Amino acid sequence: MASSRNSADRALSEALSRFSAAGGSLPAPDRPLVIAFSGGLDSTVLLHEAVRALGAEVIVAAHVDHGLQPLSASWLEHCAAQSAKLNVRFIGLCAQSSPARGDSIEQWARGERYRLLLSAAADLGAVALLTAHHADDQLETLLLGLARGSGLDGLTGIAESDCRQGVWLLRPLLTVTQAQLAREAQRLGLRWVEDPSNLDPRFARNAVRHRLMPVLREVLPDLAGQLPATLDLLRQARATLERLADDDLRAVSKPSQAGRLILDRVALAGLPAPRRDAVLRAWVRSLGGLPPSQARLQAMNDQLVDATGAYGDVRHEGWHLMRYRDAVFGLPQSELIGGGVEPVAFEWRGEPSVPSGGGGVFEFRLVQEGLAPAWLRSAPLRIVQAPSGARLRLLPRSASRTIKNLCQEAGIPVWLRPRFPALWREERLLLAAPFGLDRSLDWPIERPGIAIEWVLSDDADLRRAFMPNPGTAHRPA
């Protein structure tokens, strides 16, 4: 008979008590607990125990249909019927995409499932999203981590709680084995569905579950029960190493942009290899990404730290981890799509500022000496991207330079250059961000006159990291 110490109801109660003691909110009808309800054994037990412990009015069951199985529609119907039987609010969520060619179906399904569930929980204002991961899942995760050569990030198992996209994610059954859940389900007379893909030995987790786990249970029957203590020790070691890595990360970082640390490649390359790897893991963690595998970590070292070329680009969890010269930074894929300057033509009528797009403005200010106001009003102005061959004179008696040369000297990456706007009067380049006004001697100057400056209004914009002399105004002499 299962020990009450590890029963599902006791585990759920203790997990919720820890969540509350740590500052978590109590569920209410307008701030419910969302249960990830697949309809399988584990989530069925979790849903019933949650209803029994807290009441149906504060529970929402959310089911994700990935559309990968012919019977998936009937599973959704089963989950809806079981929820209705418990008087629990039910939400059916359907994946809107499908795995791309070459993608891991398991990884795609997991990513889509969490995306939909977290979004639904956020929309509901839920205090937490609960999943039914149990002790056997924990052991399987550890074994797979060992097989993949994971470091401590992959060997500390599944956390009981973490926060994703502003939603608390709780896994209250990690001390309960699947055998105990099965006995609980039989005792309560519960009905559940079986996903045939869980029997497919082509998936590594299924092979571990059905071929390796039975042998382990026979040879080491207490392994799953002893695992929490082992994982606690590993987490303590991981926390200590992470604190040291965070110290190194601060030492090799440039000022934060959009909450993202930019690394000094030279300083990073100067660290011993183990500390460098730890910094790269800490850096990815600071970006909100999952820990890189050893293969991905090696690619980061090769392309971002050790490479001598001008560029490096490693893709990880929807991020581009990039290097330009000696700056290493992370950029979400979404920020590499579009983002160029939208052409705008306008007539200046004395406005103090004109939006340049992308979070920047052109400011027009009256100064002791500057461009003639009447001359600025006499012809349309245009905001467009400056071609790489356009020329700008930074000093009154110096030679003009191409935008390409100026960007190269300033260390502005090629992908970032289209995001800097330029201001034109008719066919002449008047100002090119981020360098400032053209300082040719034939501009009409008056006292008083107008100074024009491009100002990046969003302090978190990554462009600031590559702006020469950020915040310095460039005005006519």
Wavefront OBJ file of the C-alpha trace (Angstrom):
o trace
v 0.000 0.000 0.000
v 1.283 3.476 -0.893
v 2.657 5.528 1.941
v 0.439 8.515 2.758
v 3.629 10.575 2.922
v 3.896 10.315 -0.864
v 0.218 10.217 -1.802
v -1.050 12.647 -4.417
v -3.327 14.537 -2.046
v -0.562 15.024 0.537
v 1.968 16.038 -2.126
v -0.459 18.566 -3.593
v -1.267 20.043 -0.194
v 2.397 20.388 0.757
v 3.342 21.946 -2.603
v 0.554 24.512 -2.339
v 1.576 25.311 1.243
v 5.164 25.957 0.096
v 3.874 28.116 -2.752
v 1.733 30.145 -0.354
v 4.567 30.500 2.184
v 6.801 31.827 -0.611
v 4.296 34.588 -1.366
v 2.009 32.850 -3.834
v -1.632 33.908 -3.969
v -4.515 31.709 -2.900
v -6.803 30.664 -5.767
v -10.207 32.278 -6.203
v -12.920 32.060 -8.893
v -11.503 35.168 -10.584
v -7.896 34.003 -10.042
v -8.012 30.239 -10.485
v -5.519 27.422 -10.579
v -5.169 26.066 -14.102
v -4.572 22.318 -14.411
v -2.824 21.095 -17.581
v -5.294 18.287 -18.310
v -4.206 15.864 -21.025
v -6.777 13.283 -20.003
v -4.057 10.760 -19.153
v -3.608 8.980 -15.837
v -1.354 11.541 -14.174
v -3.300 14.714 -14.960
v -6.597 12.975 -14.216
v -5.454 12.194 -10.672
v -4.095 15.730 -10.256
v -7.375 17.298 -11.396
v -9.461 15.168 -9.028
v -7.156 15.845 -6.073
v -7.158 19.588 -6.787
v -10.958 19.675 -6.892
v -11.187 17.652 -3.707
v -8.670 19.875 -1.906
v -9.726 23.322 -3.145
v -13.188 23.095 -4.684
v -14.282 23.087 -8.316
v -15.016 26.819 -8.435
v -11.313 27.784 -8.288
v -10.085 25.203 -10.814
v -9.830 25.484 -14.607
v -8.909 22.410 -16.653
v -7.019 23.258 -19.861
v -6.474 20.679 -22.583
v -4.152 21.089 -25.578
v -4.968 19.264 -28.814
v -1.740 19.081 -30.835
v -3.527 17.546 -33.819
v -0.899 14.805 -34.109
v -3.144 11.786 -33.459
v -6.335 10.630 -35.225
v -8.058 10.257 -31.843
v -7.056 13.673 -30.499
v -10.517 15.173 -31.041
v -12.077 12.398 -28.969
v -9.543 13.053 -26.185
v -10.638 16.665 -26.079
v -14.260 15.511 -25.791
v -13.297 13.110 -22.991
v -11.528 15.903 -21.062
v -14.486 18.237 -21.509
v -16.882 15.546 -20.236
v -14.699 14.726 -17.212
v -14.432 18.408 -16.334
v -18.194 18.846 -16.601
v -18.657 15.860 -14.331
v -16.526 17.632 -11.723
v -18.248 21.012 -12.329
v -14.860 22.405 -13.393
v -14.494 25.105 -16.004
v -12.867 23.650 -19.142
v -10.768 25.236 -21.880
v -9.879 23.416 -25.089
v -6.779 24.727 -26.836
v -5.720 23.703 -30.348
v -2.256 24.040 -31.835
v -2.280 26.446 -34.760
v 1.028 25.322 -36.283
v 2.815 22.078 -37.042
v 6.411 20.929 -36.687
v 8.684 22.028 -39.522
v 10.629 19.488 -41.509
v 13.555 18.278 -39.449
v 12.128 19.529 -36.156
v 11.809 17.209 -33.169
v 8.096 16.402 -32.800
v 8.573 16.029 -29.037
v 10.216 19.449 -28.697
v 7.660 21.109 -30.956
v 4.728 19.584 -29.042
v 6.204 20.565 -25.677
v 6.883 24.115 -26.838
v 3.412 24.542 -28.340
v 1.763 23.027 -25.273
v 3.483 25.405 -22.864
v 2.903 28.378 -25.148
v -0.851 27.745 -25.235
v -1.195 26.833 -21.565
v 0.830 29.797 -20.291
v -1.071 32.180 -22.540
v -4.415 30.815 -21.311
v -3.311 31.017 -17.669
v -2.173 34.608 -18.160
v -5.479 35.553 -19.815
v -7.357 34.064 -16.861
v -5.189 35.878 -14.308
v -4.403 32.455 -12.828
v -2.335 32.264 -9.663
v -0.511 29.258 -11.137
v -0.473 26.577 -13.824
v -0.145 23.016 -12.461
v 1.282 20.069 -14.388
v 1.278 16.397 -13.363
v 4.988 15.588 -13.657
v 5.796 12.846 -11.165
v 8.787 11.037 -9.638
v 9.234 8.699 -12.612
v 9.330 11.684 -14.981
v 12.022 13.148 -12.740
v 14.158 10.015 -12.929
v 13.669 9.720 -16.705
v 14.785 13.335 -17.115
v 17.936 12.679 -15.091
v 18.784 9.570 -17.135
v 18.252 11.383 -20.426
v 20.416 14.241 -19.166
v 23.201 11.793 -18.372
v 22.882 10.232 -21.821
v 23.091 13.660 -23.514
v 26.168 14.743 -21.602
v 24.347 17.469 -19.696
v 26.029 19.530 -17.026
v 24.417 20.499 -13.756
v 21.724 22.430 -15.650
v 20.458 19.169 -17.127
v 21.101 16.985 -14.087
v 19.154 18.937 -11.469
v 15.894 17.597 -12.826
v 12.485 19.213 -13.035
v 11.948 22.070 -10.604
v 8.869 22.018 -8.380
v 8.141 25.614 -9.355
v 9.340 28.318 -11.687
v 7.936 31.432 -13.300
v 7.492 31.649 -17.062
v 6.119 34.651 -18.913
v 4.780 36.022 -15.639
v 2.906 32.792 -14.786
v 3.884 30.514 -11.912
v 4.324 26.913 -13.017
v 3.893 24.301 -10.253
v 4.613 20.562 -10.383
v 3.248 19.238 -7.087
v 3.542 15.477 -7.771
v 7.320 15.143 -8.156
v 7.569 13.004 -5.000
v 4.827 10.616 -6.155
v 5.571 7.627 -8.398
v 3.379 6.693 -11.332
v 2.580 3.398 -9.615
v 1.170 5.340 -6.664
v -0.865 7.501 -9.035
v -2.232 4.383 -10.732
v -3.314 2.921 -7.392
v -4.955 6.230 -6.487
v -6.821 6.309 -9.804
v -8.044 2.738 -9.377
v -9.157 3.437 -5.808
v -11.198 6.444 -6.994
v -12.580 4.588 -10.029
v -11.215 7.189 -12.457
v -11.245 6.922 -16.248
v -8.436 8.208 -18.448
v -7.179 7.994 -22.021
v -3.948 6.464 -23.311
v -1.900 8.254 -25.965
v -0.419 5.584 -28.295
v 2.567 7.828 -29.018
v 3.668 7.220 -25.424
v 4.403 3.619 -26.452
v 6.461 4.517 -29.541
v 10.038 3.314 -28.814
v 11.453 5.702 -31.442
v 11.177 8.435 -28.833
v 14.048 8.220 -26.356
v 11.888 8.981 -23.327
v 9.485 6.168 -24.201
v 12.353 3.680 -24.606
v 13.721 4.689 -21.195
v 10.243 4.470 -19.644
v 9.272 1.054 -20.967
v 12.603 -0.757 -21.298
v 15.008 0.738 -18.779
v 12.773 1.887 -15.921
v 11.337 -1.605 -15.168
v 14.888 -2.940 -14.750
v 15.844 -0.059 -12.481
v 12.758 -0.601 -10.341
v 13.716 -4.251 -9.960
v 17.414 -3.670 -9.224
v 17.127 -0.357 -7.344
v 13.556 -0.220 -6.011
v 14.199 2.876 -3.836
v 15.899 4.937 -6.558
v 12.933 7.175 -7.406
v 12.231 7.756 -3.716
v 15.842 8.722 -2.952
v 16.148 10.975 -5.989
v 14.754 14.171 -4.369
v 17.573 14.228 -1.781
v 20.194 13.714 -4.490
v 18.691 16.460 -6.637
v 18.646 18.839 -3.665
v 22.419 18.367 -3.261
v 22.979 18.889 -6.989
v 20.873 22.064 -6.895
v 22.919 23.405 -3.998
v 26.111 22.813 -5.985
v 24.546 24.385 -9.049
v 23.445 27.473 -7.077
v 26.982 27.945 -5.724
v 28.521 27.671 -9.199
v 25.880 29.991 -10.645
v 26.771 32.685 -8.113
v 30.425 32.436 -9.177
v 29.401 32.485 -12.852
v 27.251 35.556 -12.251
v 30.286 37.338 -10.780
v 32.300 36.483 -13.894
v 29.380 37.509 -16.108
v 29.276 40.966 -14.560
v 33.037 41.289 -14.998
v 32.920 40.595 -18.764
v 29.671 42.463 -19.499
v 29.061 45.788 -21.131
v 26.117 48.000 -20.084
v 22.767 46.259 -20.246
v 20.527 46.986 -23.218
v 16.839 46.007 -23.062
v 17.731 43.962 -19.969
v 20.236 41.947 -22.044
v 23.890 41.839 -21.155
v 26.377 42.426 -23.953
v 29.630 40.537 -23.501
v 33.164 41.696 -24.115
v 34.572 38.917 -26.276
v 38.193 39.613 -25.362
v 37.503 39.532 -21.630
v 35.408 36.380 -22.018
v 38.109 34.648 -24.066
v 40.600 35.376 -21.300
v 38.748 33.181 -18.794
v 39.698 29.516 -18.264
v 37.505 27.214 -20.356
v 35.283 25.926 -17.495
v 34.564 29.452 -16.258
v 33.923 30.645 -19.798
v 31.347 27.876 -20.283
v 29.721 28.784 -16.982
v 29.512 32.446 -18.063
v 27.903 31.502 -21.382
v 25.306 29.419 -19.533
v 24.653 32.296 -17.107
v 24.367 34.725 -20.014
v 21.802 32.561 -21.817
v 19.913 32.278 -18.531
v 19.925 36.091 -18.207
v 18.306 36.293 -21.649
v 15.515 33.986 -20.482
v 16.687 31.029 -22.566
v 17.005 27.389 -21.592
v 20.493 26.050 -20.798
v 22.472 25.153 -23.939
v 23.499 21.570 -24.628
v 27.192 20.723 -24.765
v 27.073 20.766 -28.568
v 25.413 24.198 -28.583
v 27.877 25.437 -25.974
v 30.756 24.323 -28.187
v 29.223 26.189 -31.134
v 28.977 29.320 -28.975
v 32.645 29.037 -28.057
v 33.671 28.437 -31.662
v 31.642 31.218 -33.264
v 31.231 33.814 -30.529
v 34.409 33.585 -28.475
v 37.285 31.963 -30.393
v 36.485 32.850 -34.018
v 38.564 35.528 -35.708
v 36.083 36.533 -38.428
v 33.939 39.640 -38.253
v 30.694 37.822 -37.471
v 29.255 34.938 -35.477
v 25.671 33.715 -35.159
v 24.410 30.788 -33.081
v 20.674 30.141 -32.898
v 19.252 28.945 -29.600
v 15.641 28.739 -28.407
v 14.383 31.497 -30.721
v 17.417 33.709 -30.068
v 20.267 34.768 -32.299
v 23.430 34.754 -30.184
v 25.624 37.032 -32.231
v 29.108 38.474 -32.365
v 30.224 41.551 -34.189
v 33.914 42.166 -33.728
v 34.413 42.041 -29.958
v 30.777 42.491 -28.874
v 28.681 39.391 -28.142
v 24.954 39.884 -27.723
v 21.611 38.113 -27.934
v 18.731 39.191 -30.125
v 15.282 37.574 -30.413
v 14.433 36.305 -33.870
v 11.468 38.709 -33.954
v 13.806 41.714 -33.765
v 15.691 40.596 -36.861
v 12.516 40.612 -38.958
v 11.823 43.991 -40.499
v 12.878 46.952 -38.389
v 14.159 49.103 -41.241
v 13.359 52.785 -41.666
v 9.972 53.501 -43.203
v 10.359 56.356 -45.759
v 8.493 59.527 -44.754
v 8.251 62.876 -46.563
v 7.123 65.964 -44.663
v 7.276 69.728 -44.604
v 8.768 71.207 -41.479
v 6.573 73.934 -40.003
v 8.479 74.654 -36.835
v 7.601 71.466 -34.921
v 10.032 70.763 -32.053
v 10.262 67.080 -32.989
v 9.362 64.705 -35.818
v 9.179 60.906 -35.282
v 11.816 59.006 -37.228
v 10.293 55.577 -36.601
v 11.701 52.756 -34.504
v 11.521 54.664 -31.234
v 13.542 57.688 -32.357
v 12.780 61.336 -33.152
v 14.443 64.210 -34.950
v 14.522 67.177 -32.576
v 14.577 70.741 -33.961
v 15.872 73.283 -31.438
v 16.539 77.004 -31.626
v 20.202 77.669 -30.803
v 22.581 80.628 -30.952
v 23.801 79.620 -34.414
v 22.323 76.996 -36.706
v 20.522 76.207 -39.939
v 18.320 78.946 -41.367
v 14.704 78.252 -40.329
v 13.253 79.715 -43.540
v 15.527 77.505 -45.623
v 14.369 74.394 -43.748
v 10.737 75.350 -44.427
v 11.305 76.059 -48.114
v 11.553 72.436 -49.326
v 10.190 69.041 -48.258
v 12.324 66.897 -45.962
v 12.570 63.124 -46.232
v 13.350 60.428 -43.679
v 14.855 57.329 -45.292
v 17.722 54.956 -44.719
v 21.035 56.385 -45.909
v 22.585 54.236 -48.668
v 25.971 52.823 -47.719
v 27.606 54.972 -50.403
v 26.046 58.261 -49.217
v 28.617 60.708 -47.885
v 28.635 62.719 -44.643
v 31.088 65.386 -43.484
v 31.600 65.221 -39.719
v 33.930 68.239 -39.460
v 33.633 71.497 -41.470
v 37.010 71.251 -43.217
v 37.436 67.495 -43.313
v 36.804 65.146 -46.203
v 33.378 63.567 -46.444
v 33.071 59.879 -45.559
v 30.708 57.183 -46.771
v 28.079 55.867 -44.388
v 29.612 52.426 -44.834
v 33.038 53.679 -43.697
v 31.571 55.503 -40.710
v 29.573 52.432 -39.633
v 32.629 50.214 -39.975
v 34.767 52.570 -37.887
v 32.036 52.876 -35.247
v 31.629 49.078 -35.086
v 27.941 49.115 -36.074
v 26.896 45.624 -37.259
v 25.605 45.282 -40.818
v 22.197 44.001 -39.674
v 21.742 47.065 -37.428
v 22.589 49.745 -39.988
v 19.163 49.818 -41.730
v 17.606 50.796 -38.374
v 19.398 54.142 -38.274
v 17.407 56.846 -40.119
v 18.735 59.674 -42.276
v 17.220 63.126 -42.922
v 17.392 64.532 -46.447
v 16.539 67.915 -47.938
v 15.760 67.348 -51.571
v 18.728 65.255 -52.801
v 21.243 66.229 -50.109
v 21.953 64.268 -46.966
v 21.348 66.615 -44.056
v 21.752 64.262 -41.090
v 22.615 60.577 -40.720
v 21.929 58.817 -37.436
v 23.728 58.075 -35.235
v 26.543 60.377 -36.485
v 24.721 63.686 -36.677
v 24.463 66.647 -39.074
v 26.544 67.059 -42.165
v 29.055 69.849 -41.401
v 29.654 71.129 -44.948
v 30.402 74.837 -45.137
v 27.730 75.679 -47.718
v 24.705 75.110 -45.476
v 22.780 78.374 -44.848
v 23.633 79.360 -41.258
v 21.850 82.060 -39.245
v 21.954 83.568 -35.753
v 19.814 82.307 -34.129
v 19.282 79.105 -36.069
v 18.063 75.534 -35.860
v 20.057 72.574 -34.560
v 18.765 69.137 -35.517
v 19.560 66.083 -33.464
v 18.423 62.496 -33.739
v 17.421 61.134 -30.325
v 16.673 57.523 -29.576
v 13.721 57.786 -27.203
v 13.690 54.158 -26.080
v 16.494 53.767 -23.561
v 16.328 49.987 -23.854
v 17.011 49.886 -27.602
v 20.021 47.738 -28.509
v 21.166 50.406 -30.988
v 22.525 52.427 -28.090
v 25.244 49.845 -27.561
v 26.679 50.669 -30.987
v 26.138 54.433 -31.111
v 29.327 56.501 -31.219
v 29.319 59.014 -28.365
v 25.672 58.294 -27.407
v 23.803 61.357 -26.221
v 26.220 63.814 -27.887
v 24.560 66.408 -30.118
v 26.047 67.140 -33.521
v 25.445 70.739 -34.539
v 26.855 73.042 -37.196
v 29.940 74.998 -36.179
l 1 2 3 4 5 6 7 8 9 10 11 12 13 14 15 16 17 18 19 20 21 22 23 24 25 26 27 28 29 30 31 32 33 34 35 36 37 38 39 40 41 42 43 44 45 46 47 48 49 50 51 52 53 54 55 56 57 58 59 60 61 62 63 64 65 66 67 68 69 70 71 72 73 74 75 76 77 78 79 80 81 82 83 84 85 86 87 88 89 90 91 92 93 94 95 96 97 98 99 100 101 102 103 104 105 106 107 108 109 110 111 112 113 114 115 116 117 118 119 120 121 122 123 124 125 126 127 128 129 130 131 132 133 134 135 136 137 138 139 140 141 142 143 144 145 146 147 148 149 150 151 152 153 154 155 156 157 158 159 160 161 162 163 164 165 166 167 168 169 170 171 172 173 174 175 176 177 178 179 180 181 182 183 184 185 186 187 188 189 190 191 192 193 194 195 196 197 198 199 200 201 202 203 204 205 206 207 208 209 210 211 212 213 214 215 216 217 218 219 220 221 222 223 224 225 226 227 228 229 230 231 232 233 234 235 236 237 238 239 240 241 242 243 244 245 246 247 248 249 250 251 252 253 254 255 256 257 258 259 260 261 262 263 264 265 266 267 268 269 270 271 272 273 274 275 276 277 278 279 280 281 282 283 284 285 286 287 288 289 290 291 292 293 294 295 296 297 298 299 300 301 302 303 304 305 306 307 308 309 310 311 312 313 314 315 316 317 318 319 320 321 322 323 324 325 326 327 328 329 330 331 332 333 334 335 336 337 338 339 340 341 342 343 344 345 346 347 348 349 350 351 352 353 354 355 356 357 358 359 360 361 362 363 364 365 366 367 368 369 370 371 372 373 374 375 376 377 378 379 380 381 382 383 384 385 386 387 388 389 390 391 392 393 394 395 396 397 398 399 400 401 402 403 404 405 406 407 408 409 410 411 412 413 414 415 416 417 418 419 420 421 422 423 424 425 426 427 428 429 430 431 432 433 434 435 436 437 438 439 440 441 442 443 444 445 446 447 448 449 450 451 452 453 454 455 456 457 458 459 460 461 462 463 464 465 466 467 468 469 470 471 472 473 474 475 476 477
